[in-house]
Every structure is written in C-alpha cells, then in structure tokens.
Amino acid sequence: FFSTMFGPARRKSGPCIVAQALQDGINTIHSLPEVAQFYVPSPAENAIQPSAGDDLTPPNALRDGKYNAICTHAIANVGYSTSDEETNVLPSRVEYAIIVKHDGGLGKVGMNLKLTLEYANPNPGEAMVVWMKKCKQFICDEQNCDQELSLVDTCFQDLVEGGPDGRWVDITTDIRYSDEAEAVAQSVFESDSGQTAGRLRTVGSVEDAKLGPVGTRGRIVLTYSCKSLYTYAQMSMTDAESGRTLAPLVVWLPHAALHDHMGNSTCIDIYLDTPQGARLIDPKEPYNRPAIDHLGTLEHLSKAVILLPQATDNPGPYHWPCLPPVPWCMLFWFSLPTSDWEVLASNA
C-alpha cells in the first residue's frame, strides 16, 4: 500500500495530511472525541474461557473479508499531438455516484455505481488520446455470483468550449464492440479528422477503454450494478436498532506521491443515495466505539486512513480538491430496516 517514500516511520502523518481536506462532520478514528468506555458484558468476567470458533470481536464489528468494498482505481497512458506520451496517469477528477437500494425486498440490498473518470489536457492546443485500464472486481471477498460489480453501461464525453464552463457532449458508441466498431474507432484515433471516438472492451479480468482525440477535457463514464451487498444482522444496542441489518461499504480512494504533480491535482467527488429508513452508524455514540476501534485490527483497513462520515439520513455530497500521499478510504456503515413498519416510521 505504501510507496518507499512513506514507510512505517511516516505512516502517522496520514491523518494529519488527510485532515486538511476533511469536510465538516467527517472524522477519522483518531479524531473522534473521547467518550466514556461502553461496557460490554463478557463471559471472561465469570472465568469462562473462550472455545475454538467463538467470536471475540465487539458487537457489530467488521471482520476481514466480511464487508463490501469499491476499489475502482484506474491508470491510463496519455498521448498528445506533439508532446511526449505520459504513463501511469491518474484522472484529473474522479466522481463516485453510489445508489444503495433494496433489491428484491427489505433486507436484500443491491447497489448501482456510476464512475466518472475525467482527464484534463495539460498541453493547450494539442489533441489528447487516453488509454485507460482497470480491473473488474467483486464487491466482497465472498465472491458470490451476485456480488460481482458488473459493467452495464459505458459513455464517453468530450468537452465543447463555449460559455463559462463549456458543455459535455456524449460520443456515440456501439456498445456491442464488434470488429467493425473497433475498426471505425481505430481509424478515428489514428487520423486527423477532427472527430472523437471512444471504445471499451473487456479482456479477461481487465476493462480496457480508449478515448480521443479530445481537446481540453474528456470523460469515461462507467455504470456498474451489483445485485447483492454483504449484510449481517445488527446486534441491538438500543431499542431503536431492533431488527435491523448492517451493510458496511468501504470506498477506497486513490492516493498519489508528493512528487506526482498530476496526481496531486486530482479531485474526488462522492454522491450517495440511500433507501428510505436507512441511516449511518454514528461513530460518536459510545456503544458504537468498540466496533469502530476494532477497525484498526483488520488487515487492509489498518493500513489506511479511514474517514467516517457524520450519521445523517441524507449523507453527502463529499468533495476533496487533491489526493493525499497515503492510502485512505471512506466507510459508509449503513443500518437498514427489515420491516415495512420501520420504513413508515422513518417517513412519519
């Protein structure tokens, strides 16, 4: 996870660096206010020792491989009319539009993700071609067939100058990606026709997209669907939480070394839409703190700065103007209703 610049001695700087871009109401594990320790009864108090297979984690805590994660990092090679090609280029802007929804009834949770990768041309007056690759993924390490993050739609956009901000124009694309469509796209890439083309193909576990030539900016917009998120029953700590289910969603965000001038200028936007009756786990509540503190023991999350959004019925949007030099993620820990009565009560 860490480059040679940011070895173990410098990992503690992560929260300080990320904190500069934090929005109001967002915390890290280390920035949460001190609260009185929440008492959880334990059999050890009666000299009862745990047996093999006993779950020793705090109530509602996450376990390795038992949570949902979006990891959509994309790396591109970028070519220009006359300037030298650049490799391993991050987008200038990444937007995550996430819709969490009941899929097939209450308690069954699915998700749609619209991922927008925007590339800015750093060489005014030159045309730019972007060749991007990213890996396909499952939403959870269980890797059930319904947990695949399946690509369902692709859109390419070119920014047309005019007006204060210009306007984005969709580029017509044949989603069947036949040999004929590939040949047409390739002819546009290699010619000086003034046209722009986009094509995407899947080779094994890799999604391969190409866009260009574009002028100042271009976008690759990928829409994904997941039929089933990992969920588990919520252990009731208050009367208001009885009979609900939890759906933890980790959104891994890209990071860049300090000397990466293009990566440091990448901005991040996250938009979130949740079903009726859903709410986020409140990290400031004392009865949730043991599960929050337990995140630091998990294999991957312990190596990252974890951002915990404020508990609200309408979370987001979230915006960061640049990338930190250390791994980071946002944890959306949803508590969802499992009965129509709870949904009706939330609308009352």
Buried (B, 14 or more C-beta within 10 A) or exposed (E): EBBEEBEEEEBEBBBEBBBEBBEEEBBBBEBBEEEEEBEEEEEEEEEEEEEEEEEEEBBBBBEEBBBBBBBBEBBBBBBBEEEEEBEEBBBBBBBBBBBBBBBEEBBBBBBBBBBBBBBBBBBEEBBBBBBBBBEBBBBBEEEEEBBBBEBEEBBBBBBEEEEEEBEBEEBEBEEEBEEEBBEBBEEBBEEEEEEBBBBBEEEEEEBBBBBBBBBBBBBBBBBBBBBBBBBBEBBEBEEEBEEBBBBBBBBBBBBBBEEBEBBBBBBBBBBBBBBEBBBBBBBBBEBBBBBBEBBEEBEBBEBBBBBBBBBEEEBBEBEBEBBBBBBBBBBBBBBBBBBEEBBEEBEE
